[in-house]
Amino acid sequence: FFLARNLRPLVVPRRKVLALDLDNTIWGGIIGEDGVDGVVLGHDFPGNIYLRIQRELLELRHQGVLLVIISKNNEADARQAFECLPDMILKWEDFVVRKIDWNHKYENLRAAARELGLGLDSFVFIDDSHYECEQMRQFLPEVLILSESSDALQLLRAIWETDAFDSLALSDEDRRRHQDYTVREARSVQ
């Protein structure tokens, strides 16, 4: 296993983007139904698992993996969670693309790929909904589904165990990737 994992980056290109849901993925609960006060995130179980997931996602971002939100929510509710939850590790700005609306998630992921100028085979998708994962699998088979469990511990384990983001070495380009895409996005908006 060790040898295979270390040789994989020589043969298989590293995935560059992690697209993820918000509810029951980076916090427990559904922001649109439970509100900010009802969301589970903190130092006690199970909120501590979501904190650990956020730490792992932030570490991936520092390793050059682009983070993208693909969520069926009201954007104002989602943004409020990022602004108001005191234990929130991830920040709104940690995501290079945010697709928060009521469109199909596979359509939003396709749009995010166009915005970033990357192929669908660069994407990994995480969602706690079997339905959303199955739609992604059906309409965008190039996208790797990392986890479709509603169990936060299973999600954390999937993030730890994936080799989709492995590389032989971390380059300066990897370290700057988030900043480069953020600057590029800001230029295209102007």
MDTraj code that builds the backbone (N, CA, C; nanometers):
import mdtraj as md
import numpy as np

residues = "PHE PHE LEU ALA ARG ASN LEU ARG PRO LEU VAL VAL PRO ARG ARG LYS VAL LEU ALA LEU ASP LEU ASP ASN THR ILE TRP GLY GLY ILE ILE GLY GLU ASP GLY VAL ASP GLY VAL VAL LEU GLY HIS ASP PHE PRO GLY ASN ILE TYR LEU ARG ILE GLN ARG GLU LEU LEU GLU LEU ARG HIS GLN GLY VAL LEU LEU VAL ILE ILE SER LYS ASN ASN GLU ALA ASP ALA ARG GLN ALA PHE GLU CYS LEU PRO ASP MET ILE LEU LYS TRP GLU ASP PHE VAL VAL ARG LYS ILE ASP TRP ASN HIS LYS TYR GLU ASN LEU ARG ALA ALA ALA ARG GLU LEU GLY LEU GLY LEU ASP SER PHE VAL PHE ILE ASP ASP SER HIS TYR GLU CYS GLU GLN MET ARG GLN PHE LEU PRO GLU VAL LEU ILE LEU SER GLU SER SER ASP ALA LEU GLN LEU LEU ARG ALA ILE TRP GLU THR ASP ALA PHE ASP SER LEU ALA LEU SER ASP GLU ASP ARG ARG ARG HIS GLN ASP TYR THR VAL ARG GLU ALA ARG SER VAL GLN".split()
xyz = np.array([
    [0.0828, -0.1196, 0.0000],
    [0.0000, 0.0000, 0.0000],
    [0.0870, 0.1257, 0.0000],
    [0.1887, 0.1284, 0.0861],
    [0.2773, 0.2442, 0.0958],
    [0.3460, 0.2719, -0.0377],
    [0.3988, 0.1668, -0.0996],
    [0.4676, 0.1824, -0.2266],
    [0.3720, 0.2307, -0.3361],
    [0.2540, 0.1697, -0.3424],
    [0.1548, 0.2094, -0.4434],
    [0.1152, 0.3553, -0.4260],
    [0.0940, 0.3964, -0.3032],
    [0.0518, 0.5348, -0.2776],
    [0.1609, 0.6334, -0.3160],
    [0.2859, 0.5967, -0.2959],
    [0.3964, 0.6866, -0.3285],
    [0.4317, 0.6872, -0.4762],
    [0.3965, 0.5804, -0.5473],
    [0.4221, 0.5772, -0.6911],
    [0.3064, 0.6345, -0.7731],
    [0.1874, 0.6390, -0.7161],
    [0.0685, 0.6865, -0.7875],
    [0.0881, 0.8243, -0.8512],
    [0.1478, 0.9222, -0.7806],
    [0.1639, 1.0541, -0.8428],
    [0.2509, 1.0552, -0.9682],
    [0.3312, 0.9512, -0.9871],
    [0.4113, 0.9422, -1.1089],
    [0.3266, 0.9054, -1.2301],
    [0.2151, 0.8375, -1.2055],
    [0.1331, 0.7832, -1.3135],
    [0.0009, 0.8578, -1.3305],
    [-0.0607, 0.8937, -1.2184],
    [-0.1935, 0.9534, -1.2204],
    [-0.1842, 1.1004, -1.1780],
    [-0.2361, 1.1921, -1.2595],
    [-0.2298, 1.3331, -1.2210],
    [-0.3100, 1.3609, -1.0931],
    [-0.2608, 1.4538, -1.0183],
    [-0.3252, 1.4972, -0.8945],
    [-0.4543, 1.5717, -0.9263],
    [-0.5581, 1.5468, -0.8492],
    [-0.6815, 1.6260, -0.8619],
    [-0.6536, 1.7629, -0.8027],
    [-0.7112, 1.8663, -0.8634],
    [-0.6794, 2.0035, -0.8238],
    [-0.7883, 2.0724, -0.7440],
    [-0.9117, 2.0200, -0.7478],
    [-1.0254, 2.0914, -0.6892],
    [-1.1064, 1.9969, -0.6008],
    [-1.1440, 2.0479, -0.4846],
    [-1.2355, 1.9762, -0.3968],
    [-1.3632, 2.0593, -0.3871],
    [-1.4703, 2.0075, -0.4452],
    [-1.6011, 2.0733, -0.4420],
    [-1.6829, 2.0067, -0.3338],
    [-1.7407, 2.0862, -0.2449],
    [-1.8095, 2.0260, -0.1322],
    [-1.9360, 2.0992, -0.0947],
    [-2.0227, 2.0222, -0.0346],
    [-2.1466, 2.0709, 0.0222],
    [-2.1127, 2.1386, 0.1553],
    [-2.2075, 2.2097, 0.2112],
    [-2.1882, 2.2748, 0.3408],
    [-2.2580, 2.1992, 0.4540],
    [-2.3901, 2.1813, 0.4410],
    [-2.4701, 2.1195, 0.5466],
    [-2.4294, 1.9745, 0.5694],
    [-2.4067, 1.9407, 0.6941],
    [-2.3639, 1.8066, 0.7348],
    [-2.2352, 1.7631, 0.6657],
    [-2.1557, 1.8618, 0.6264],
    [-2.0263, 1.8353, 0.5649],
    [-1.9173, 1.9145, 0.6364],
    [-1.9312, 2.0471, 0.6415],
    [-1.8329, 2.1252, 0.7185],
    [-1.8920, 2.1756, 0.8498],
    [-2.0199, 2.1546, 0.8683],
    [-2.0854, 2.1757, 0.9975],
    [-2.2010, 2.0780, 1.0062],
    [-2.2446, 2.0502, 1.1269],
    [-2.3574, 1.9601, 1.1462],
    [-2.4870, 2.0377, 1.1400],
    [-2.5856, 1.9825, 1.0737],
    [-2.7144, 2.0485, 1.0619],
    [-2.7336, 2.1149, 0.9285],
    [-2.8524, 2.1719, 0.9119],
    [-2.8904, 2.2372, 0.7867],
    [-2.9151, 2.3845, 0.8172],
    [-2.8281, 2.4683, 0.7668],
    [-2.8299, 2.6112, 0.8015],
    [-2.9642, 2.6752, 0.7703],
    [-3.0277, 2.6377, 0.6598],
    [-3.1550, 2.6976, 0.6209],
    [-3.2709, 2.6582, 0.7108],
    [-3.2583, 2.5444, 0.7778],
    [-3.3647, 2.4984, 0.8674],
    [-3.3309, 2.5234, 1.0141],
    [-3.2052, 2.4986, 1.0507],
    [-3.1641, 2.5078, 1.1906],
    [-3.1173, 2.6471, 1.2307],
    [-3.0811, 2.7296, 1.1317],
    [-3.0262, 2.8613, 1.1612],
    [-2.8856, 2.8495, 1.2175],
    [-2.8185, 2.9623, 1.2301],
    [-2.6807, 2.9639, 1.2794],
    [-2.6721, 2.9050, 1.4199],
    [-2.7697, 2.9351, 1.5040],
    [-2.7662, 2.8848, 1.6415],
    [-2.7887, 2.7342, 1.6500],
    [-2.8482, 2.6747, 1.5493],
    [-2.8759, 2.5322, 1.5516],
    [-2.7711, 2.4463, 1.4847],
    [-2.6729, 2.5101, 1.4225],
    [-2.5667, 2.4374, 1.3544],
    [-2.4695, 2.3812, 1.4583],
    [-2.4215, 2.2600, 1.4332],
    [-2.3289, 2.1935, 1.5252],
    [-2.1858, 2.2140, 1.4772],
    [-2.1096, 2.2887, 1.5547],
    [-1.9682, 2.3138, 1.5266],
    [-1.9062, 2.3634, 1.6553],
    [-1.8064, 2.2939, 1.7044],
    [-1.7440, 2.3355, 1.8290],
    [-1.6493, 2.2311, 1.8822],
    [-1.6136, 2.2450, 2.0073],
    [-1.5110, 2.1594, 2.0658],
    [-1.5671, 2.0338, 2.1317],
    [-1.7003, 2.0216, 2.1397],
    [-1.7636, 1.9015, 2.1933],
    [-1.8140, 1.8156, 2.0778],
    [-1.8260, 1.6862, 2.1043],
    [-1.8772, 1.5938, 2.0033],
    [-2.0234, 1.6247, 1.9732],
    [-2.0664, 1.6222, 1.8499],
    [-1.9959, 1.5903, 1.7265],
    [-1.9346, 1.7126, 1.6573],
    [-1.9529, 1.8310, 1.7158],
    [-1.8991, 1.9522, 1.6539],
    [-1.7494, 1.9488, 1.6332],
    [-1.6785, 1.8767, 1.7212],
    [-1.5333, 1.8690, 1.7088],
    [-1.4910, 1.7928, 1.5830],
    [-1.5741, 1.7016, 1.5362],
    [-1.5411, 1.6289, 1.4124],
    [-1.5475, 1.7243, 1.2937],
    [-1.6480, 1.8108, 1.2926],
    [-1.6577, 1.9091, 1.1838],
    [-1.5418, 2.0085, 1.1887],
    [-1.4957, 2.0428, 1.3081],
    [-1.3767, 2.1282, 1.3184],
    [-1.2553, 2.0577, 1.2573],
    [-1.2421, 1.9307, 1.2854],
    [-1.1293, 1.8539, 1.2308],
    [-1.1390, 1.8455, 1.0783],
    [-1.2602, 1.8249, 1.0274],
    [-1.2794, 1.8227, 0.8819],
    [-1.2358, 1.9568, 0.8234],
    [-1.2761, 2.0663, 0.8863],
    [-1.2373, 2.1988, 0.8368],
    [-1.0853, 2.2171, 0.8394],
    [-1.0197, 2.1687, 0.9449],
    [-0.8730, 2.1782, 0.9509],
    [-0.8087, 2.1025, 0.8346],
    [-0.8606, 1.9839, 0.8070],
    [-0.8066, 1.9030, 0.6964],
    [-0.8281, 1.9726, 0.5619],
    [-0.9456, 2.0325, 0.5439],
    [-0.9738, 2.1040, 0.4190],
    [-0.8832, 2.2253, 0.4045],
    [-0.8590, 2.2960, 0.5131],
    [-0.7691, 2.4112, 0.5085],
    [-0.6271, 2.3671, 0.4762],
    [-0.5858, 2.2553, 0.5309],
    [-0.4530, 2.2012, 0.5002],
    [-0.4433, 2.1661, 0.3516],
    [-0.5474, 2.1054, 0.2956],
    [-0.5478, 2.0775, 0.1513],
    [-0.5362, 2.2072, 0.0714],
    [-0.6074, 2.3108, 0.1132],
    [-0.5982, 2.4404, 0.0450],
    [-0.4547, 2.4924, 0.0474],
    [-0.3868, 2.4781, 0.1608],
    [-0.2473, 2.5228, 0.1710],
    [-0.1534, 2.4383, 0.0848],
    [-0.1983, 2.3187, 0.0488],
    [-0.1192, 2.2326, -0.0395],
    [-0.1539, 2.2535, -0.1867],
    [-0.2352, 2.3544, -0.2150],
    [-0.2655, 2.3882, -0.3531],
    [-0.3960, 2.3331, -0.4070],
    [-0.4754, 2.2685, -0.3236],
    [-0.6055, 2.2190, -0.3684],
    [-0.7049, 2.3355, -0.3607],
    [-0.7743, 2.3590, -0.4704],
    [-0.8740, 2.4653, -0.4737],
    [-1.0027, 2.4158, -0.4087],
    [-1.0604, 2.4956, -0.3210],
    [-1.1855, 2.4606, -0.2557],
    [-1.3004, 2.5342, -0.3226],
    [-1.4078, 2.4607, -0.3486],
    [-1.5266, 2.5141, -0.4150],
    [-1.6494, 2.4709, -0.3351],
    [-1.7421, 2.5634, -0.3139],
    [-1.8687, 2.5292, -0.2490],
    [-1.9715, 2.4992, -0.3568],
    [-2.0383, 2.3849, -0.3425],
    [-2.1521, 2.3487, -0.4268],
    [-2.2639, 2.3126, -0.3284],
    [-2.3569, 2.4047, -0.3071],
    [-2.4556, 2.3838, -0.2016],
    [-2.5938, 2.4320, -0.2435],
    [-2.6940, 2.3556, -0.2060],
    [-2.8328, 2.3997, -0.2238],
    [-2.8727, 2.4701, -0.0944],
    [-2.8683, 2.6002, -0.0999],
    [-2.8942, 2.6849, 0.0160],
    [-2.9243, 2.8250, -0.0330],
    [-2.9657, 2.9092, 0.0579],
    [-2.9684, 3.0521, 0.0313],
    [-2.8289, 3.1043, 0.0617],
    [-2.7723, 3.1782, -0.0305],
    [-2.6357, 3.2251, -0.0110],
    [-2.6218, 3.3107, 0.1143],
    [-2.7213, 3.3914, 0.1436],
    [-2.7140, 3.4777, 0.2627],
    [-2.7046, 3.3941, 0.3904],
    [-2.7785, 3.2836, 0.3974],
    [-2.7719, 3.1958, 0.5148],
    [-2.6330, 3.1341, 0.5272],
    [-2.5799, 3.0865, 0.4154],
    [-2.4478, 3.0237, 0.4170],
    [-2.3406, 3.1250, 0.4573],
    [-2.3486, 3.2413, 0.4012],
    [-2.2489, 3.3440, 0.4333],
    [-2.2569, 3.3830, 0.5805],
    [-2.3782, 3.3897, 0.6334],
    [-2.3957, 3.4227, 0.7748],
    [-2.3245, 3.3202, 0.8635],
    [-2.3305, 3.1936, 0.8267],
    [-2.2610, 3.0906, 0.9041],
    [-2.1112, 3.1169, 0.9060],
    [-2.0541, 3.1526, 0.7909],
    [-1.9113, 3.1815, 0.7849],
    [-1.8763, 3.3042, 0.8690],
    [-1.9642, 3.4001, 0.8732],
    [-1.9364, 3.5249, 0.9452],
    [-1.9660, 3.5164, 1.0944],
    [-2.0635, 3.4340, 1.1345],
    [-2.1117, 3.4372, 1.2725],
    [-2.0694, 3.3202, 1.3600],
    [-2.0367, 3.2072, 1.3014],
    [-1.9990, 3.0925, 1.3850],
    [-1.8595, 3.1160, 1.4433],
    [-1.8489, 3.1251, 1.5750],
    [-1.7199, 3.1611, 1.6359],
    [-1.6104, 3.0570, 1.6138],
    [-1.6458, 2.9302, 1.5968],
    [-1.5440, 2.8259, 1.5812],
    [-1.5098, 2.7949, 1.4360],
    [-1.5675, 2.8697, 1.3435],
    [-1.5467, 2.8437, 1.2011],
    [-1.3985, 2.8611, 1.1659],
    [-1.3366, 2.7561, 1.1178],
    [-1.1959, 2.7607, 1.0773],
    [-1.1853, 2.8090, 0.9334],
    [-1.2676, 2.7519, 0.8459],
    [-1.2683, 2.7945, 0.7059],
    [-1.3351, 2.9304, 0.6943],
    [-1.2845, 3.0109, 0.6064],
    [-1.3401, 3.1439, 0.5810],
    [-1.3998, 3.1469, 0.4404],
    [-1.4908, 3.2393, 0.4205],
    [-1.5561, 3.2579, 0.2907],
    [-1.4511, 3.2684, 0.1802],
    [-1.3429, 3.3375, 0.2082],
    [-1.2377, 3.3628, 0.1095],
    [-1.1531, 3.2391, 0.0793],
    [-1.1676, 3.1326, 0.1579],
    [-1.0914, 3.0106, 0.1317],
    [-1.1452, 2.9353, 0.0102],
    [-1.2595, 2.9764, -0.0391],
    [-1.3234, 2.9096, -0.1526],
    [-1.3094, 2.9977, -0.2768],
    [-1.2523, 2.9415, -0.3829],
    [-1.2305, 3.0207, -0.5041],
    [-1.3574, 3.0376, -0.5851],
    [-1.4504, 2.9443, -0.5716],
    [-1.5808, 2.9538, -0.6376],
    [-1.6853, 2.9104, -0.5355],
    [-1.7966, 2.9839, -0.5351],
    [-1.9078, 2.9518, -0.4448],
    [-2.0355, 2.9456, -0.5274],
    [-2.0890, 2.8264, -0.5410],
    [-2.2151, 2.8055, -0.6136],
    [-2.3186, 2.7644, -0.5096],
    [-2.3898, 2.8636, -0.4601],
    [-2.4890, 2.8402, -0.3550],
    [-2.6229, 2.8893, -0.4073],
    [-2.7055, 2.7932, -0.4494],
    [-2.8359, 2.8248, -0.5065],
    [-2.9179, 2.6969, -0.5081],
    [-3.0211, 2.6923, -0.5879],
    [-3.1092, 2.5756, -0.5901],
    [-3.0981, 2.4974, -0.7203],
    [-2.9943, 2.5257, -0.7994],
    [-2.9707, 2.4518, -0.9229],
    [-2.9172, 2.3120, -0.8909],
    [-2.9196, 2.2252, -0.9913],
    [-2.8599, 2.0928, -0.9745],
    [-2.7111, 2.1101, -0.9439],
    [-2.6623, 2.0301, -0.8528],
    [-2.5217, 2.0424, -0.8144],
    [-2.4278, 2.0055, -0.9287],
    [-2.4660, 1.9097, -1.0099],
    [-2.3795, 1.8743, -1.1221],
    [-2.3702, 1.9909, -1.2224],
    [-2.4783, 2.0678, -1.2384],
    [-2.4727, 2.1856, -1.3257],
    [-2.3816, 2.2920, -1.2660],
    [-2.3914, 2.3122, -1.1355],
    [-2.3051, 2.4099, -1.0686],
    [-2.1589, 2.3677, -1.0726],
    [-2.1327, 2.2392, -1.0604],
    [-1.9945, 2.1941, -1.0684],
    [-1.9397, 2.2143, -1.2093],
    [-2.0217, 2.1858, -1.3085],
    [-1.9803, 2.2092, -1.4474],
    [-1.9488, 2.3575, -1.4693],
    [-2.0327, 2.4461, -1.4155],
    [-2.0091, 2.5905, -1.4272],
    [-1.8811, 2.6309, -1.3541],
    [-1.8551, 2.5726, -1.2381],
    [-1.7320, 2.6022, -1.1637],
    [-1.6096, 2.5594, -1.2444],
    [-1.6184, 2.4447, -1.3106],
    [-1.5066, 2.3976, -1.3933],
    [-1.4790, 2.4965, -1.5071],
    [-1.5860, 2.5482, -1.5682],
    [-1.5685, 2.6483, -1.6749],
    [-1.5033, 2.7749, -1.6187],
    [-1.5511, 2.8210, -1.5040],
    [-1.4947, 2.9419, -1.4437],
    [-1.3466, 2.9259, -1.4130],
    [-1.3086, 2.8093, -1.3659],
    [-1.1692, 2.7854, -1.3293],
    [-1.0831, 2.7455, -1.4490],
    [-1.1481, 2.7109, -1.5598],
    [-1.0732, 2.6678, -1.6774],
    [-1.0068, 2.5322, -1.6576],
    [-1.0716, 2.4455, -1.5805],
    [-1.0166, 2.3132, -1.5517],
    [-1.1117, 2.2052, -1.6006],
    [-1.0567, 2.0901, -1.6326],
    [-1.1377, 1.9768, -1.6745],
    [-1.2099, 1.9147, -1.5563],
    [-1.3193, 1.8479, -1.5855],
    [-1.3967, 1.7819, -1.4809],
    [-1.3171, 1.6735, -1.4102],
    [-1.2179, 1.6175, -1.4786],
    [-1.1353, 1.5142, -1.4168],
    [-1.0375, 1.5714, -1.3138],
    [-1.0407, 1.7017, -1.2939],
    [-0.9610, 1.7662, -1.1891],
    [-1.0377, 1.7755, -1.0578],
    [-1.1668, 1.7390, -1.0597],
    [-1.2551, 1.7628, -0.9455],
    [-1.2786, 1.6382, -0.8607],
    [-1.2905, 1.6635, -0.7302],
    [-1.3362, 1.5661, -0.6313],
    [-1.4588, 1.6292, -0.5673],
    [-1.5596, 1.5480, -0.5380],
    [-1.6863, 1.5980, -0.4840],
    [-1.7190, 1.5281, -0.3534],
    [-1.7617, 1.6068, -0.2548],
    [-1.8061, 1.5539, -0.1254],
    [-1.9459, 1.6067, -0.0973],
    [-2.0360, 1.5152, -0.0636],
    [-2.1722, 1.5528, -0.0253],
    [-2.2269, 1.4421, 0.0629],
    [-2.3079, 1.4773, 0.1601],
    [-2.3666, 1.3772, 0.2485],
    [-2.4909, 1.3123, 0.1872],
    [-2.5372, 1.3640, 0.0744],
    [-2.6592, 1.3142, 0.0111],
    [-2.6279, 1.2091, -0.0951],
    [-2.6819, 1.0899, -0.0768],
    [-2.6649, 0.9843, -0.1768],
    [-2.7249, 1.0277, -0.3107],
    [-2.8369, 1.0970, -0.3055],
    [-2.9031, 1.1439, -0.4276],
    [-2.8107, 1.2366, -0.5072],
    [-2.7512, 1.3359, -0.4391],
    [-2.6626, 1.4311, -0.5087],
    [-2.5398, 1.3605, -0.5659],
    [-2.4853, 1.2665, -0.4910],
    [-2.3688, 1.1925, -0.5390],
    [-2.4051, 1.1059, -0.6599],
    [-2.5213, 1.0452, -0.6557],
    [-2.5635, 0.9621, -0.7683],
    [-2.5869, 1.0476, -0.8928],
    [-2.6453, 1.1651, -0.8751],
    [-2.6626, 1.2557, -0.9904],
    [-2.5268, 1.2972, -1.0469],
    [-2.4326, 1.3282, -0.9575],
    [-2.2985, 1.3662, -1.0020],
    [-2.2351, 1.2505, -1.0792],
    [-2.2476, 1.1307, -1.0268],
    [-2.1917, 1.0118, -1.0897],
    [-2.2536, 0.9895, -1.2276],
    [-2.3841, 1.0132, -1.2391],
    [-2.4547, 0.9904, -1.3647],
    [-2.4214, 1.0959, -1.4699],
    [-2.4216, 1.2237, -1.4304],
    [-2.4056, 1.3312, -1.5283],
    [-2.2611, 1.3750, -1.5492],
    [-2.1760, 1.3565, -1.4491],
    [-2.0354, 1.3968, -1.4607],
    [-1.9460, 1.2834, -1.4094],
    [-1.9375, 1.1738, -1.4843],
    [-1.8630, 1.0573, -1.4356],
    [-1.7130, 1.0821, -1.4167],
    [-1.6600, 1.1894, -1.4744],
    [-1.5172, 1.2208, -1.4589],
    [-1.4847, 1.2684, -1.3175],
    [-1.5858, 1.3169, -1.2468],
    [-1.5666, 1.3714, -1.1128],
    [-1.5560, 1.2555, -1.0136],
    [-1.4548, 1.2595, -0.9295],
    [-1.4365, 1.1572, -0.8266],
    [-1.5260, 1.1901, -0.7076],
    [-1.6095, 1.0952, -0.6676],
    [-1.6940, 1.1113, -0.5487],
    [-1.6122, 1.0589, -0.4312],
    [-1.5765, 1.1469, -0.3398],
    [-1.4913, 1.1063, -0.2283],
    [-1.5717, 1.0438, -0.1158],
    [-1.6825, 1.1055, -0.0823],
    [-1.7635, 1.0523, 0.0269],
    [-1.9076, 1.0930, 0.0058],
    [-1.9963, 1.0017, 0.0369],
    [-2.1382, 1.0327, 0.0300],
    [-2.2055, 0.9850, 0.1578],
    [-2.1305, 0.9943, 0.2650],
    [-2.1812, 0.9493, 0.3942],
    [-2.2323, 1.0686, 0.4741],
    [-2.3390, 1.0464, 0.5481],
    [-2.3880, 1.1512, 0.6367],
    [-2.3202, 1.1422, 0.7734],
    [-2.2301, 1.0454, 0.7893],
    [-2.1545, 1.0277, 0.9124],
    [-2.0254, 1.1102, 0.9032],
    [-2.0109, 1.2082, 0.9915],
    [-1.8946, 1.2974, 0.9884],
    [-1.7637, 1.2211, 1.0049],
    [-1.7625, 1.1165, 1.0851],
    [-1.6396, 1.0379, 1.1014],
    [-1.6002, 0.9671, 0.9720],
    [-1.6993, 0.9186, 0.8973],
    [-1.6712, 0.8553, 0.7678],
    [-1.6143, 0.9572, 0.6695],
    [-1.6692, 1.0769, 0.6718],
    [-1.6187, 1.1831, 0.5845],
    [-1.4744, 1.2169, 0.6196],
    [-1.4469, 1.2339, 0.7471],
    [-1.3106, 1.2647, 0.7905],
    [-1.2145, 1.1539, 0.7478],
    [-1.2544, 1.0302, 0.7666],
    [-1.1709, 0.9166, 0.7261],
    [-1.1463, 0.9192, 0.5746],
    [-1.2484, 0.9499, 0.4965],
    [-1.2324, 0.9557, 0.3503],
    [-1.1313, 1.0626, 0.3100],
    [-1.1340, 1.1763, 0.3777],
    [-1.0376, 1.2832, 0.3487],
    [-0.8969, 1.2382, 0.3842],
    [-0.8814, 1.1742, 0.4995],
    [-0.7494, 1.1253, 0.5407],
    [-0.6953, 1.0207, 0.4459],
    [-0.7818, 0.9326, 0.3973],
    [-0.7361, 0.8163, 0.3223],
    [-0.7244, 0.8373, 0.1721],
    [-0.7788, 0.9456, 0.1191],
    [-0.7746, 0.9629, -0.0261],
    [-0.6322, 0.9877, -0.0755],
    [-0.6046, 0.9351, -0.1925],
    [-0.4777, 0.9635, -0.2586],
    [-0.4981, 1.0570, -0.3784],
    [-0.6174, 1.1102, -0.3926],
    [-0.6509, 1.1948, -0.5080],
    [-0.5687, 1.3233, -0.5137],
    [-0.5217, 1.3693, -0.3989],
    [-0.4473, 1.4960, -0.3942],
    [-0.2983, 1.4752, -0.3693],
    [-0.2538, 1.3499, -0.3722],
    [-0.1127, 1.3202, -0.3470],
    [-0.0259, 1.3752, -0.4596],
    [0.0911, 1.4226, -0.4211],
    [0.1915, 1.4648, -0.5187],
    [0.3285, 1.4283, -0.4620],
    [0.4262, 1.4215, -0.5494],
    [0.5612, 1.3869, -0.5040],
    [0.6219, 1.4993, -0.4218],
    [0.5945, 1.6217, -0.4617],
    [0.6487, 1.7373, -0.3901],
    [0.5515, 1.8529, -0.4054],
    [0.5558, 1.9422, -0.3108],
    [0.4722, 2.0617, -0.3131],
    [0.5516, 2.1743, -0.3778],
    [0.5049, 2.2210, -0.4936],
    [0.5774, 2.3247, -0.5672],
    [0.5304, 2.4637, -0.5251],
    [0.6057, 2.5644, -0.5668],
    [0.5639, 2.7032, -0.5420],
    [0.4316, 2.7310, -0.6128],
    [0.4129, 2.6711, -0.7298],
    [0.2871, 2.6867, -0.8032],
    [0.1701, 2.6314, -0.7213],
    [0.1914, 2.5163, -0.6579],
    [0.0875, 2.4583, -0.5718],
    [0.0537, 2.5538, -0.4573],
    [0.1558, 2.6085, -0.3952],
    [0.1345, 2.6968, -0.2802],
    [0.0605, 2.8258, -0.3192],
    [0.0813, 2.8700, -0.4434],
    [0.0197, 2.9952, -0.4899],
    [-0.1133, 2.9752, -0.5609],
    [-0.1538, 2.8513, -0.5855],
    [-0.2698, 2.8225, -0.6701],
    [-0.3952, 2.8971, -0.6256],
    [-0.4281, 2.8917, -0.4980],
    [-0.5490, 2.9598, -0.4493],
    [-0.5406, 3.1097, -0.4761],
    [-0.4289, 3.1687, -0.4434],
    [-0.4112, 3.3127, -0.4650],
    [-0.4185, 3.3476, -0.6131],
    [-0.3558, 3.2665, -0.6981],
    [-0.3581, 3.2928, -0.8423],
    [-0.5004, 3.2898, -0.8981],
    [-0.5796, 3.1921, -0.8567],
    [-0.7175, 3.1829, -0.9043],
    [-0.8045, 3.2938, -0.8461],
    [-0.7767, 3.3336, -0.7243],
    [-0.8523, 3.4427, -0.6628],
    [-0.8258, 3.5730, -0.7372],
    [-0.7009, 3.5994, -0.7698],
    [-0.6647, 3.7202, -0.8447],
    [-0.7261, 3.7160, -0.9842],
    [-0.7192, 3.5994, -1.0486],
    [-0.7774, 3.5842, -1.1826],
    [-0.9281, 3.6103, -1.1803],
    [-0.9964, 3.5590, -1.0779],
    [-1.1412, 3.5793, -1.0645],
    [-1.1728, 3.7276, -1.0423],
    [-1.0932, 3.7936, -0.9607],
    [-1.1158, 3.9366, -0.9346],
    [-1.0987, 4.0177, -1.0631],
    [-1.0025, 3.9815, -1.1458],
    [-0.9826, 4.0523, -1.2727],
    [-1.0999, 4.0321, -1.3676],
    [-1.1548, 3.9097, -1.3697],
    [-1.2630, 3.8821, -1.4634],
    [-1.3926, 3.9514, -1.4205],
    [-1.4072, 3.9815, -1.2929],
    [-1.5286, 4.0496, -1.2438],
    [-1.5250, 4.1973, -1.2806],
    [-1.4060, 4.2549, -1.2854],
    [-1.3927, 4.3993, -1.3135],
    [-1.4226, 4.4341, -1.4572],
])
top = md.Topology()
chain = top.add_chain()
for i, resn in enumerate(residues, 1):
    res = top.add_residue(resn, chain, resSeq=i)
    for name in ("N", "CA", "C"):
        top.add_atom(name, md.element.get_by_symbol(name[0]), res)
traj = md.Trajectory(xyz[None], top)
